[in-house]
Amino acid sequence: MTQDPELGKLVDMLGVELRIAQILADRVFGQVNSPKMPAGHFTVLSLIQLNPGINQSALARCMYLDRSTMVPILDQFEKKGWLERRAKADDRRAYALFLTPAGEKTLAAVEQRVADLEDRISANMGKKKRQQLMVLIKDLQKTLWAIDKTH
């Protein structure tokens, strides 16, 4: 019989528990989505849809990523035909981002499954606990922003 490893102080570390929760959330998200799309990619597509013409820098800031991380994701979306980059007339170095009809269709196919997953999460943990968790997560984000030296 294999014994589980000793976790010691790790069981009380917020960052460790959040990371485990994120890994599990990403795994479940991947199980419900076809075509397969990571949660982060769903978020990027959603943000572009909600903000047509957003530029890459603003999108990266919104996702709390640096531009160098965002560019390969956008390149992949463009290659799949989900995204169109248009040069901005007032700044030739910046591109405005728009979903293509194929991107809109892909996003729509995933949105319903994401909504269903959110409903399942709420049903399993209860709506009140889910609301409390959202408040706590947003409070944690504010706290971490206050500690973060890079913003």
N, CA, C and O atoms as a GROMACS GRO file, in nm:
protein
  604
    1MET      N    1   0.084  -0.117   0.000
    1MET     CA    2   0.000   0.000   0.000
    1MET      C    3   0.089   0.124   0.000
    1MET      O    4   0.183   0.134   0.079
    2THR      N    5   0.058   0.219  -0.089
    2THR     CA    6   0.133   0.343  -0.098
    2THR      C    7   0.076   0.444   0.001
    2THR      O    8  -0.045   0.465   0.009
    3GLN      N    9   0.166   0.505   0.075
    3GLN     CA   10   0.124   0.604   0.174
    3GLN      C   11   0.126   0.742   0.110
    3GLN      O   12   0.218   0.776   0.035
    4ASP      N   13   0.024   0.823   0.141
    4ASP     CA   14   0.022   0.960   0.093
    4ASP      C   15   0.137   1.037   0.156
    4ASP      O   16   0.171   1.012   0.271
    5PRO      N   17   0.197   1.129   0.081
    5PRO     CA   18   0.309   1.205   0.139
    5PRO      C   19   0.262   1.297   0.250
    5PRO      O   20   0.147   1.341   0.251
    6GLU      N   21   0.350   1.326   0.341
    6GLU     CA   22   0.324   1.420   0.449
    6GLU      C   23   0.320   1.561   0.391
    6GLU      O   24   0.410   1.600   0.316
    7LEU      N   25   0.217   1.638   0.423
    7LEU     CA   26   0.203   1.773   0.370
    7LEU      C   27   0.247   1.881   0.468
    7LEU      O   28   0.274   1.994   0.429
    8GLY      N   29   0.253   1.845   0.596
    8GLY     CA   30   0.300   1.939   0.696
    8GLY      C   31   0.233   2.074   0.686
    8GLY      O   32   0.110   2.084   0.678
    9LYS      N   33   0.315   2.180   0.688
    9LYS     CA   34   0.263   2.317   0.688
    9LYS      C   35   0.193   2.354   0.557
    9LYS      O   36   0.122   2.454   0.553
   10LEU      N   37   0.212   2.277   0.452
   10LEU     CA   38   0.149   2.308   0.323
   10LEU      C   39  -0.003   2.309   0.331
   10LEU      O   40  -0.069   2.383   0.258
   11VAL      N   41  -0.060   2.226   0.421
   11VAL     CA   42  -0.207   2.218   0.429
   11VAL      C   43  -0.271   2.348   0.477
   11VAL      O   44  -0.390   2.370   0.457
   12ASP      N   45  -0.193   2.435   0.539
   12ASP     CA   46  -0.247   2.562   0.588
   12ASP      C   47  -0.201   2.682   0.505
   12ASP      O   48  -0.220   2.796   0.547
   13MET      N   49  -0.142   2.657   0.388
   13MET     CA   50  -0.094   2.767   0.305
   13MET      C   51  -0.198   2.802   0.199
   13MET      O   52  -0.236   2.720   0.117
   14LEU      N   53  -0.243   2.925   0.204
   14LEU     CA   54  -0.346   2.973   0.114
   14LEU      C   55  -0.306   2.956  -0.033
   14LEU      O   56  -0.386   2.909  -0.114
   15GLY      N   57  -0.184   2.994  -0.066
   15GLY     CA   58  -0.138   2.983  -0.204
   15GLY      C   59  -0.140   2.840  -0.256
   15GLY      O   60  -0.176   2.816  -0.371
   16VAL      N   61  -0.100   2.745  -0.172
   16VAL     CA   62  -0.100   2.604  -0.211
   16VAL      C   63  -0.243   2.557  -0.237
   16VAL      O   64  -0.270   2.493  -0.338
   17GLU      N   65  -0.332   2.589  -0.146
   17GLU     CA   66  -0.472   2.546  -0.162
   17GLU      C   67  -0.538   2.611  -0.283
   17GLU      O   68  -0.616   2.547  -0.353
   18LEU      N   69  -0.507   2.739  -0.308
   18LEU     CA   70  -0.561   2.805  -0.426
   18LEU      C   71  -0.509   2.741  -0.554
   18LEU      O   72  -0.583   2.723  -0.651
   19ARG      N   73  -0.381   2.706  -0.555
   19ARG     CA   74  -0.323   2.643  -0.674
   19ARG      C   75  -0.387   2.508  -0.699
   19ARG      O   76  -0.417   2.474  -0.814
   20ILE      N   77  -0.409   2.429  -0.596
   20ILE     CA   78  -0.475   2.299  -0.611
   20ILE      C   79  -0.617   2.320  -0.664
   20ILE      O   80  -0.661   2.247  -0.754
   21ALA      N   81  -0.688   2.418  -0.609
   21ALA     CA   82  -0.823   2.447  -0.657
   21ALA      C   83  -0.821   2.487  -0.803
   21ALA      O   84  -0.908   2.447  -0.880
   22GLN      N   85  -0.722   2.567  -0.844
   22GLN     CA   86  -0.713   2.608  -0.984
   22GLN      C   87  -0.683   2.488  -1.075
   22GLN      O   88  -0.742   2.477  -1.183
   23ILE      N   89  -0.596   2.402  -1.033
   23ILE     CA   90  -0.565   2.282  -1.113
   23ILE      C   91  -0.692   2.198  -1.132
   23ILE      O   92  -0.722   2.154  -1.242
   24LEU      N   93  -0.765   2.177  -1.023
   24LEU     CA   94  -0.889   2.100  -1.032
   24LEU      C   95  -0.993   2.170  -1.118
   24LEU      O   96  -1.062   2.106  -1.197
   25ALA      N   97  -1.005   2.302  -1.102
   25ALA     CA   98  -1.102   2.378  -1.183
   25ALA      C   99  -1.066   2.370  -1.331
   25ALA      O  100  -1.154   2.352  -1.415
   26ASP      N  101  -0.937   2.382  -1.363
   26ASP     CA  102  -0.894   2.370  -1.503
   26ASP      C  103  -0.923   2.231  -1.557
   26ASP      O  104  -0.963   2.216  -1.673
   27ARG      N  105  -0.902   2.129  -1.475
   27ARG     CA  106  -0.928   1.991  -1.519
   27ARG      C  107  -1.076   1.972  -1.549
   27ARG      O  108  -1.112   1.916  -1.653
   28VAL      N  109  -1.163   2.017  -1.458
   28VAL     CA  110  -1.307   2.003  -1.479
   28VAL      C  111  -1.352   2.086  -1.598
   28VAL      O  112  -1.433   2.040  -1.678
   29PHE      N  113  -1.299   2.207  -1.612
   29PHE     CA  114  -1.331   2.293  -1.725
   29PHE      C  115  -1.297   2.221  -1.856
   29PHE      O  116  -1.376   2.222  -1.950
   30GLY      N  117  -1.180   2.158  -1.860
   30GLY     CA  118  -1.138   2.085  -1.979
   30GLY      C  119  -1.227   1.966  -2.010
   30GLY      O  120  -1.246   1.931  -2.127
   31GLN      N  121  -1.282   1.902  -1.908
   31GLN     CA  122  -1.370   1.786  -1.928
   31GLN      C  123  -1.502   1.824  -1.991
   31GLN      O  124  -1.562   1.743  -2.063
   32VAL      N  125  -1.550   1.944  -1.966
   32VAL     CA  126  -1.683   1.982  -2.017
   32VAL      C  127  -1.676   2.053  -2.151
   32VAL      O  128  -1.780   2.078  -2.213
   33ASN      N  129  -1.557   2.087  -2.198
   33ASN     CA  130  -1.546   2.165  -2.320
   33ASN      C  131  -1.499   2.083  -2.440
   33ASN      O  132  -1.399   2.012  -2.434
   34SER      N  133  -1.574   2.096  -2.546
   34SER     CA  134  -1.536   2.040  -2.674
   34SER      C  135  -1.588   2.137  -2.780
   34SER      O  136  -1.710   2.151  -2.789
   35PRO      N  137  -1.508   2.203  -2.858
   35PRO     CA  138  -1.366   2.177  -2.874
   35PRO      C  139  -1.290   2.212  -2.746
   35PRO      O  140  -1.328   2.303  -2.672
   36LYS      N  141  -1.183   2.140  -2.724
   36LYS     CA  142  -1.104   2.163  -2.603
   36LYS      C  143  -1.052   2.306  -2.602
   36LYS      O  144  -0.991   2.353  -2.699
   37MET      N  145  -1.076   2.372  -2.492
   37MET     CA  146  -1.032   2.510  -2.478
   37MET      C  147  -0.999   2.534  -2.332
   37MET      O  148  -1.085   2.517  -2.245
   38PRO      N  149  -0.876   2.573  -2.303
   38PRO     CA  150  -0.842   2.605  -2.164
   38PRO      C  151  -0.925   2.723  -2.113
   38PRO      O  152  -0.970   2.807  -2.191
   39ALA      N  153  -0.944   2.727  -1.984
   39ALA     CA  154  -1.023   2.835  -1.923
   39ALA      C  155  -0.967   2.972  -1.957
   39ALA      O  156  -1.043   3.066  -1.982
   40GLY      N  157  -0.836   2.985  -1.958
   40GLY     CA  158  -0.775   3.113  -1.991
   40GLY      C  159  -0.807   3.158  -2.132
   40GLY      O  160  -0.827   3.277  -2.156
   41HIS      N  161  -0.812   3.064  -2.225
   41HIS     CA  162  -0.845   3.098  -2.364
   41HIS      C  163  -0.991   3.141  -2.375
   41HIS      O  164  -1.024   3.232  -2.451
   42PHE      N  165  -1.077   3.074  -2.300
   42PHE     CA  166  -1.219   3.116  -2.295
   42PHE      C  167  -1.228   3.260  -2.246
   42PHE      O  168  -1.304   3.340  -2.301
   43THR      N  169  -1.152   3.292  -2.144
   43THR     CA  170  -1.154   3.427  -2.088
   43THR      C  171  -1.105   3.529  -2.190
   43THR      O  172  -1.165   3.636  -2.204
   44VAL      N  173  -0.997   3.497  -2.260
   44VAL     CA  174  -0.944   3.589  -2.361
   44VAL      C  175  -1.047   3.613  -2.470
   44VAL      O  176  -1.074   3.728  -2.506
   45LEU      N  177  -1.106   3.506  -2.524
   45LEU     CA  178  -1.207   3.522  -2.629
   45LEU      C  179  -1.326   3.604  -2.578
   45LEU      O  180  -1.378   3.690  -2.649
   46SER      N  181  -1.368   3.577  -2.456
   46SER     CA  182  -1.481   3.651  -2.398
   46SER      C  183  -1.449   3.799  -2.385
   46SER      O  184  -1.533   3.884  -2.416
   47LEU      N  185  -1.328   3.830  -2.340
   47LEU     CA  186  -1.290   3.971  -2.323
   47LEU      C  187  -1.284   4.043  -2.457
   47LEU      O  188  -1.322   4.160  -2.466
   48ILE      N  189  -1.236   3.976  -2.561
   48ILE     CA  190  -1.233   4.038  -2.694
   48ILE      C  191  -1.375   4.061  -2.743
   48ILE      O  192  -1.405   4.166  -2.801
   49GLN      N  193  -1.463   3.964  -2.720
   49GLN     CA  194  -1.602   3.980  -2.762
   49GLN      C  195  -1.668   4.097  -2.688
   49GLN      O  196  -1.742   4.175  -2.748
   50LEU      N  197  -1.641   4.108  -2.560
   50LEU     CA  198  -1.700   4.214  -2.479
   50LEU      C  199  -1.640   4.351  -2.508
   50LEU      O  200  -1.702   4.454  -2.481
   51ASN      N  201  -1.518   4.352  -2.563
   51ASN     CA  202  -1.444   4.477  -2.588
   51ASN      C  203  -1.388   4.479  -2.729
   51ASN      O  204  -1.266   4.482  -2.746
   52PRO      N  205  -1.475   4.478  -2.831
   52PRO     CA  206  -1.424   4.475  -2.968
   52PRO      C  207  -1.329   4.592  -2.994
   52PRO      O  208  -1.359   4.707  -2.960
   53GLY      N  209  -1.215   4.560  -3.054
   53GLY     CA  210  -1.116   4.663  -3.084
   53GLY      C  211  -1.015   4.684  -2.973
   53GLY      O  212  -0.928   4.770  -2.986
   54ILE      N  213  -1.024   4.607  -2.864
   54ILE     CA  214  -0.927   4.617  -2.756
   54ILE      C  215  -0.788   4.588  -2.813
   54ILE      O  216  -0.774   4.508  -2.906
   55ASN      N  217  -0.686   4.654  -2.759
   55ASN     CA  218  -0.552   4.624  -2.809
   55ASN      C  219  -0.486   4.518  -2.722
   55ASN      O  220  -0.534   4.486  -2.613
   56GLN      N  221  -0.376   4.464  -2.772
   56GLN     CA  222  -0.309   4.353  -2.704
   56GLN      C  223  -0.260   4.391  -2.566
   56GLN      O  224  -0.267   4.310  -2.473
   57SER      N  225  -0.210   4.513  -2.550
   57SER     CA  226  -0.159   4.555  -2.419
   57SER      C  227  -0.271   4.564  -2.316
   57SER      O  228  -0.255   4.518  -2.203
   58ALA      N  229  -0.382   4.623  -2.355
   58ALA     CA  230  -0.496   4.634  -2.262
   58ALA      C  231  -0.550   4.496  -2.226
   58ALA      O  232  -0.585   4.472  -2.111
   59LEU      N  233  -0.556   4.408  -2.324
   59LEU     CA  234  -0.602   4.272  -2.299
   59LEU      C  235  -0.509   4.199  -2.202
   59LEU      O  236  -0.555   4.132  -2.110
   60ALA      N  237  -0.379   4.212  -2.224
   60ALA     CA  238  -0.281   4.149  -2.134
   60ALA      C  239  -0.297   4.202  -1.992
   60ALA      O  240  -0.295   4.124  -1.897
   61ARG      N  241  -0.313   4.334  -1.977
   61ARG     CA  242  -0.332   4.392  -1.843
   61ARG      C  243  -0.458   4.337  -1.777
   61ARG      O  244  -0.459   4.306  -1.658
   62CYS      N  245  -0.564   4.325  -1.855
   62CYS     CA  246  -0.692   4.275  -1.804
   62CYS      C  247  -0.680   4.130  -1.754
   62CYS      O  248  -0.748   4.090  -1.661
   63MET      N  249  -0.591   4.055  -1.818
   63MET     CA  250  -0.569   3.914  -1.781
   63MET      C  251  -0.457   3.899  -1.677
   63MET      O  252  -0.428   3.788  -1.633
   64TYR      N  253  -0.394   4.011  -1.638
   64TYR     CA  254  -0.282   4.010  -1.544
   64TYR      C  255  -0.165   3.929  -1.600
   64TYR      O  256  -0.097   3.857  -1.527
   65LEU      N  257  -0.144   3.942  -1.731
   65LEU     CA  258  -0.034   3.877  -1.800
   65LEU      C  259   0.054   3.983  -1.863
   65LEU      O  260   0.010   4.096  -1.885
   66ASP      N  261   0.178   3.946  -1.894
   66ASP     CA  262   0.259   4.040  -1.970
   66ASP      C  263   0.232   4.016  -2.119
   66ASP      O  264   0.185   3.910  -2.159
   67ARG      N  265   0.262   4.118  -2.199
   67ARG     CA  266   0.233   4.112  -2.342
   67ARG      C  267   0.298   3.990  -2.409
   67ARG      O  268   0.239   3.929  -2.498
   68SER      N  269   0.420   3.956  -2.365
   68SER     CA  270   0.491   3.845  -2.429
   68SER      C  271   0.419   3.712  -2.409
   68SER      O  272   0.436   3.620  -2.489
   69THR      N  273   0.340   3.700  -2.305
   69THR     CA  274   0.260   3.580  -2.282
   69THR      C  275   0.134   3.583  -2.368
   69THR      O  276   0.088   3.478  -2.415
   70MET      N  277   0.079   3.700  -2.390
   70MET     CA  278  -0.045   3.714  -2.464
   70MET      C  279  -0.026   3.691  -2.614
   70MET      O  280  -0.114   3.634  -2.678
   71VAL      N  281   0.086   3.735  -2.671
   71VAL     CA  282   0.106   3.729  -2.815
   71VAL      C  283   0.093   3.588  -2.872
   71VAL      O  284   0.024   3.571  -2.973
   72PRO      N  285   0.155   3.485  -2.813
   72PRO     CA  286   0.139   3.351  -2.871
   72PRO      C  287  -0.005   3.299  -2.866
   72PRO      O  288  -0.048   3.225  -2.955
   73ILE      N  289  -0.079   3.338  -2.764
   73ILE     CA  290  -0.219   3.298  -2.755
   73ILE      C  291  -0.297   3.362  -2.870
   73ILE      O  292  -0.376   3.295  -2.937
   74LEU      N  293  -0.275   3.489  -2.892
   74LEU     CA  294  -0.344   3.559  -3.001
   74LEU      C  295  -0.300   3.505  -3.137
   74LEU      O  296  -0.382   3.494  -3.229
   75ASP      N  297  -0.172   3.472  -3.151
   75ASP     CA  298  -0.124   3.410  -3.275
   75ASP      C  299  -0.198   3.280  -3.302
   75ASP      O  300  -0.238   3.252  -3.415
   76GLN      N  301  -0.216   3.200  -3.198
   76GLN     CA  302  -0.288   3.072  -3.210
   76GLN      C  303  -0.434   3.097  -3.251
   76GLN      O  304  -0.486   3.028  -3.338
   77PHE      N  305  -0.498   3.193  -3.190
   77PHE     CA  306  -0.638   3.226  -3.225
   77PHE      C  307  -0.648   3.273  -3.370
   77PHE      O  308  -0.742   3.238  -3.442
   78GLU      N  309  -0.550   3.352  -3.412
   78GLU     CA  310  -0.551   3.402  -3.549
   78GLU      C  311  -0.533   3.285  -3.648
   78GLU      O  312  -0.599   3.279  -3.751
   79LYS      N  313  -0.443   3.194  -3.614
   79LYS     CA  314  -0.418   3.077  -3.699
   79LYS      C  315  -0.544   2.989  -3.711
   79LYS      O  316  -0.569   2.932  -3.816
   80LYS      N  317  -0.621   2.979  -3.602
   80LYS     CA  318  -0.745   2.900  -3.602
   80LYS      C  319  -0.859   2.972  -3.672
   80LYS      O  320  -0.965   2.914  -3.696
   81GLY      N  321  -0.838   3.099  -3.705
   81GLY     CA  322  -0.942   3.177  -3.771
   81GLY      C  323  -1.044   3.237  -3.676
   81GLY      O  324  -1.153   3.274  -3.719
   82TRP      N  325  -1.010   3.247  -3.547
   82TRP     CA  326  -1.102   3.299  -3.447
   82TRP      C  327  -1.086   3.450  -3.425
   82TRP      O  328  -1.175   3.514  -3.369
   83LEU      N  329  -0.975   3.504  -3.468
   83LEU     CA  330  -0.936   3.640  -3.432
   83LEU      C  331  -0.886   3.714  -3.554
   83LEU      O  332  -0.819   3.658  -3.641
   84GLU      N  333  -0.919   3.842  -3.558
   84GLU     CA  334  -0.865   3.930  -3.661
   84GLU      C  335  -0.794   4.045  -3.591
   84GLU      O  336  -0.850   4.109  -3.501
   85ARG      N  337  -0.671   4.071  -3.633
   85ARG     CA  338  -0.596   4.187  -3.585
   85ARG      C  339  -0.604   4.294  -3.694
   85ARG      O  340  -0.576   4.268  -3.810
   86ARG      N  341  -0.643   4.414  -3.653
   86ARG     CA  342  -0.650   4.526  -3.746
   86ARG      C  343  -0.558   4.636  -3.696
   86ARG      O  344  -0.562   4.674  -3.579
   87ALA      N  345  -0.476   4.686  -3.787
   87ALA     CA  346  -0.388   4.797  -3.749
   87ALA      C  347  -0.472   4.916  -3.709
   87ALA      O  348  -0.573   4.947  -3.772
   88LYS      N  349  -0.430   4.983  -3.603
   88LYS     CA  350  -0.502   5.102  -3.557
   88LYS      C  351  -0.452   5.222  -3.637
   88LYS      O  352  -0.331   5.241  -3.654
   89ALA      N  353  -0.543   5.302  -3.686
   89ALA     CA  354  -0.508   5.416  -3.770
   89ALA      C  355  -0.422   5.517  -3.694
   89ALA      O  356  -0.334   5.580  -3.752
   90ASP      N  357  -0.448   5.533  -3.563
   90ASP     CA  358  -0.377   5.633  -3.484
   90ASP      C  359  -0.245   5.583  -3.424
   90ASP      O  360  -0.169   5.661  -3.368
   91ASP      N  361  -0.218   5.451  -3.436
   91ASP     CA  362  -0.094   5.395  -3.380
   91ASP      C  363  -0.061   5.268  -3.457
   91ASP      O  364  -0.118   5.162  -3.432
   92ARG      N  365   0.032   5.279  -3.552
   92ARG     CA  366   0.063   5.164  -3.639
   92ARG      C  367   0.130   5.050  -3.563
   92ARG      O  368   0.139   4.939  -3.616
   93ARG      N  369   0.178   5.073  -3.441
   93ARG     CA  370   0.239   4.966  -3.362
   93ARG      C  371   0.136   4.883  -3.287
   93ARG      O  372   0.165   4.773  -3.242
   94ALA      N  373   0.016   4.936  -3.274
   94ALA     CA  374  -0.090   4.868  -3.197
   94ALA      C  375  -0.192   4.805  -3.292
   94ALA      O  376  -0.218   4.856  -3.401
   95TYR      N  377  -0.249   4.695  -3.246
   95TYR     CA  378  -0.353   4.626  -3.323
   95TYR      C  379  -0.482   4.622  -3.243
   95TYR      O  380  -0.482   4.598  -3.122
   96ALA      N  381  -0.591   4.644  -3.313
   96ALA     CA  382  -0.724   4.628  -3.254
   96ALA      C  383  -0.765   4.483  -3.277
   96ALA      O  384  -0.745   4.429  -3.386
   97LEU      N  385  -0.822   4.420  -3.176
   97LEU     CA  386  -0.857   4.278  -3.183
   97LEU      C  387  -1.008   4.262  -3.196
   97LEU      O  388  -1.086   4.327  -3.127
   98PHE      N  389  -1.047   4.173  -3.287
   98PHE     CA  390  -1.188   4.143  -3.312
   98PHE      C  391  -1.205   3.994  -3.333
   98PHE      O  392  -1.120   3.929  -3.394
   99LEU      N  393  -1.315   3.939  -3.281
   99LEU     CA  394  -1.347   3.800  -3.311
   99LEU      C  395  -1.401   3.792  -3.453
   99LEU      O  396  -1.472   3.881  -3.499
  100THR      N  397  -1.365   3.684  -3.520
  100THR     CA  398  -1.422   3.656  -3.652
  100THR      C  399  -1.554   3.582  -3.630
  100THR      O  400  -1.584   3.542  -3.518
  101PRO      N  401  -1.633   3.563  -3.735
  101PRO     CA  402  -1.753   3.480  -3.719
  101PRO      C  403  -1.720   3.340  -3.664
  101PRO      O  404  -1.797   3.286  -3.584
  102ALA      N  405  -1.609   3.282  -3.705
  102ALA     CA  406  -1.569   3.151  -3.652
  102ALA      C  407  -1.536   3.160  -3.503
  102ALA      O  408  -1.566   3.069  -3.427
  103GLY      N  409  -1.473   3.271  -3.461
  103GLY     CA  410  -1.444   3.291  -3.320
  103GLY      C  411  -1.570   3.308  -3.238
  103GLY      O  412  -1.581   3.255  -3.127
  104GLU      N  413  -1.665   3.383  -3.292
  104GLU     CA  414  -1.795   3.402  -3.225
  104GLU      C  415  -1.866   3.267  -3.209
  104GLU      O  416  -1.922   3.238  -3.104
  105LYS      N  417  -1.863   3.187  -3.314
  105LYS     CA  418  -1.930   3.056  -3.311
  105LYS      C  419  -1.863   2.963  -3.210
  105LYS      O  420  -1.932   2.894  -3.135
  106THR      N  421  -1.731   2.963  -3.208
  106THR     CA  422  -1.657   2.879  -3.112
  106THR      C  423  -1.688   2.921  -2.970
  106THR      O  424  -1.714   2.838  -2.883
  107LEU      N  425  -1.685   3.051  -2.946
  107LEU     CA  426  -1.713   3.102  -2.812
  107LEU      C  427  -1.856   3.067  -2.769
  107LEU      O  428  -1.877   3.025  -2.656
  108ALA      N  429  -1.951   3.084  -2.858
  108ALA     CA  430  -2.091   3.052  -2.826
  108ALA      C  431  -2.106   2.905  -2.788
  108ALA      O  432  -2.182   2.872  -2.698
  109ALA      N  433  -2.034   2.817  -2.858
  109ALA     CA  434  -2.043   2.673  -2.829
  109ALA      C  435  -1.991   2.642  -2.689
  109ALA      O  436  -2.042   2.552  -2.622
  110VAL      N  437  -1.889   2.715  -2.646
  110VAL     CA  438  -1.829   2.689  -2.515
  110VAL      C  439  -1.908   2.758  -2.404
  110VAL      O  440  -1.915   2.706  -2.292
  111GLU      N  441  -1.966   2.874  -2.431
  111GLU     CA  442  -2.035   2.952  -2.327
  111GLU      C  443  -2.145   2.873  -2.256
  111GLU      O  444  -2.158   2.882  -2.134
  112GLN      N  445  -2.223   2.799  -2.330
  112GLN     CA  446  -2.332   2.724  -2.265
  112GLN      C  447  -2.277   2.617  -2.172
  112GLN      O  448  -2.331   2.594  -2.064
  113ARG      N  449  -2.171   2.550  -2.214
  113ARG     CA  450  -2.112   2.448  -2.128
  113ARG      C  451  -2.049   2.511  -2.003
  113ARG      O  452  -2.052   2.452  -1.895
  114VAL      N  453  -1.993   2.629  -2.019
  114VAL     CA  454  -1.937   2.700  -1.903
  114VAL      C  455  -2.049   2.740  -1.807
  114VAL      O  456  -2.036   2.725  -1.686
  115ALA      N  457  -2.158   2.790  -1.861
  115ALA     CA  458  -2.274   2.826  -1.777
  115ALA      C  459  -2.327   2.703  -1.704
  115ALA      O  460  -2.361   2.711  -1.586
  116ASP      N  461  -2.334   2.590  -1.774
  116ASP     CA  462  -2.380   2.466  -1.710
  116ASP      C  463  -2.284   2.424  -1.598
  116ASP      O  464  -2.329   2.381  -1.491
  117LEU      N  465  -2.155   2.437  -1.622
  117LEU     CA  466  -2.056   2.403  -1.519
  117LEU      C  467  -2.071   2.495  -1.398
  117LEU      O  468  -2.067   2.449  -1.284
  118GLU      N  469  -2.088   2.624  -1.422
  118GLU     CA  470  -2.109   2.718  -1.311
  118GLU      C  471  -2.232   2.679  -1.230
  118GLU      O  472  -2.232   2.686  -1.108
  119ASP      N  473  -2.339   2.637  -1.299
  119ASP     CA  474  -2.460   2.592  -1.230
  119ASP      C  475  -2.432   2.467  -1.146
  119ASP      O  476  -2.482   2.455  -1.034
  120ARG      N  477  -2.353   2.375  -1.201
  120ARG     CA  478  -2.320   2.252  -1.125
  120ARG      C  479  -2.238   2.286  -1.001
  120ARG      O  480  -2.260   2.228  -0.895
  121ILE      N  481  -2.145   2.378  -1.015
  121ILE     CA  482  -2.064   2.419  -0.901
  121ILE      C  483  -2.154   2.480  -0.793
  121ILE      O  484  -2.143   2.446  -0.676
  122SER      N  485  -2.244   2.568  -0.835
  122SER     CA  486  -2.336   2.632  -0.740
  122SER      C  487  -2.426   2.528  -0.673
  122SER      O  488  -2.451   2.536  -0.553
  123ALA      N  489  -2.473   2.431  -0.751
  123ALA     CA  490  -2.561   2.327  -0.695
  123ALA      C  491  -2.486   2.242  -0.594
  123ALA      O  492  -2.542   2.203  -0.492
  124ASN      N  493  -2.360   2.211  -0.622
  124ASN     CA  494  -2.282   2.125  -0.533
  124ASN      C  495  -2.237   2.196  -0.406
  124ASN      O  496  -2.237   2.135  -0.299
  125MET      N  497  -2.198   2.321  -0.417
  125MET     CA  498  -2.149   2.388  -0.297
  125MET      C  499  -2.254   2.478  -0.234
  125MET      O  500  -2.238   2.524  -0.121
  126GLY      N  501  -2.361   2.501  -0.305
  126GLY     CA  502  -2.467   2.588  -0.255
  126GLY      C  503  -2.443   2.731  -0.301
  126GLY      O  504  -2.329   2.778  -0.302
  127LYS      N  505  -2.550   2.799  -0.338
  127LYS     CA  506  -2.538   2.935  -0.391
  127LYS      C  507  -2.481   3.031  -0.287
  127LYS      O  508  -2.401   3.119  -0.320
  128LYS      N  509  -2.523   3.015  -0.161
  128LYS     CA  510  -2.475   3.107  -0.057
  128LYS      C  511  -2.324   3.093  -0.038
  128LYS      O  512  -2.253   3.193  -0.030
  129LYS      N  513  -2.275   2.970  -0.030
  129LYS     CA  514  -2.131   2.949  -0.014
  129LYS      C  515  -2.054   3.000  -0.135
  129LYS      O  516  -1.946   3.057  -0.122
  130ARG      N  517  -2.111   2.980  -0.254
  130ARG     CA  518  -2.045   3.029  -0.376
  130ARG      C  519  -2.034   3.181  -0.371
  130ARG      O  520  -1.929   3.237  -0.404
  131GLN      N  521  -2.141   3.249  -0.331
  131GLN     CA  522  -2.137   3.395  -0.320
  131GLN      C  523  -2.034   3.440  -0.217
  131GLN      O  524  -1.961   3.536  -0.239
  132GLN      N  525  -2.030   3.369  -0.103
  132GLN     CA  526  -1.932   3.402   0.000
  132GLN      C  527  -1.790   3.384  -0.053
  132GLN      O  528  -1.702   3.466  -0.027
  133LEU      N  529  -1.768   3.276  -0.126
  133LEU     CA  530  -1.636   3.250  -0.183
  133LEU      C  531  -1.596   3.359  -0.280
  133LEU      O  532  -1.481   3.403  -0.280
  134MET      N  533  -1.689   3.404  -0.363
  134MET     CA  534  -1.659   3.512  -0.458
  134MET      C  535  -1.618   3.639  -0.384
  134MET      O  536  -1.525   3.708  -0.426
  135VAL      N  537  -1.687   3.671  -0.277
  135VAL     CA  538  -1.652   3.790  -0.198
  135VAL      C  539  -1.511   3.773  -0.140
  135VAL      O  540  -1.430   3.865  -0.144
  136LEU      N  541  -1.483   3.656  -0.085
  136LEU     CA  542  -1.352   3.631  -0.026
  136LEU      C  543  -1.241   3.635  -0.131
  136LEU      O  544  -1.134   3.689  -0.105
  137ILE      N  545  -1.265   3.579  -0.248
  137ILE     CA  546  -1.165   3.581  -0.355
  137ILE      C  547  -1.136   3.724  -0.397
  137ILE      O  548  -1.020   3.762  -0.416
  138LYS      N  549  -1.241   3.804  -0.413
  138LYS     CA  550  -1.220   3.944  -0.452
  138LYS      C  551  -1.146   4.022  -0.343
  138LYS      O  552  -1.064   4.108  -0.374
  139ASP      N  553  -1.175   3.992  -0.216
  139ASP     CA  554  -1.100   4.053  -0.107
  139ASP      C  555  -0.953   4.011  -0.110
  139ASP      O  556  -0.864   4.092  -0.088
  140LEU      N  557  -0.929   3.884  -0.139
  140LEU     CA  558  -0.792   3.834  -0.149
  140LEU      C  559  -0.718   3.904  -0.263
  140LEU      O  560  -0.602   3.943  -0.249
  141GLN      N  561  -0.786   3.921  -0.376
  141GLN     CA  562  -0.724   3.991  -0.489
  141GLN      C  563  -0.683   4.132  -0.449
  141GLN      O  564  -0.572   4.176  -0.480
  142LYS      N  565  -0.771   4.205  -0.380
  142LYS     CA  566  -0.739   4.341  -0.335
  142LYS      C  567  -0.618   4.339  -0.242
  142LYS      O  568  -0.530   4.424  -0.252
  143THR      N  569  -0.614   4.242  -0.152
  143THR     CA  570  -0.503   4.231  -0.058
  143THR      C  571  -0.374   4.204  -0.132
  143THR      O  572  -0.271   4.265  -0.103
  144LEU      N  573  -0.378   4.112  -0.228
  144LEU     CA  574  -0.257   4.078  -0.302
  144LEU      C  575  -0.210   4.196  -0.388
  144LEU      O  576  -0.090   4.220  -0.403
  145TRP      N  577  -0.307   4.271  -0.445
  145TRP     CA  578  -0.268   4.392  -0.520
  145TRP      C  579  -0.198   4.491  -0.429
  145TRP      O  580  -0.102   4.556  -0.472
  146ALA      N  581  -0.243   4.503  -0.305
  146ALA     CA  582  -0.181   4.596  -0.212
  146ALA      C  583  -0.037   4.554  -0.178
  146ALA      O  584   0.047   4.638  -0.149
  147ILE      N  585  -0.011   4.425  -0.181
  147ILE     CA  586   0.122   4.371  -0.150
  147ILE      C  587   0.211   4.372  -0.273
  147ILE      O  588   0.332   4.390  -0.262
  148ASP      N  589   0.152   4.353  -0.389
  148ASP     CA  590   0.227   4.342  -0.515
  148ASP      C  591   0.303   4.471  -0.545
  148ASP      O  592   0.247   4.580  -0.538
  149LYS      N  593   0.428   4.457  -0.577
  149LYS     CA  594   0.513   4.573  -0.607
  149LYS      C  595   0.519   4.605  -0.757
  149LYS      O  596   0.572   4.709  -0.795
  150THR      N  597   0.465   4.517  -0.842
  150THR     CA  598   0.480   4.536  -0.986
  150THR      C  599   0.367   4.613  -1.050
  150THR      O  600   0.379   4.655  -1.165
  151HIS      N  601   0.257   4.633  -0.978
  151HIS     CA  602   0.145   4.704  -1.041
  151HIS      C  603   0.164   4.849  -1.021
  151HIS      O  604   0.081   4.929  -1.066
   0.00000   0.00000   0.00000
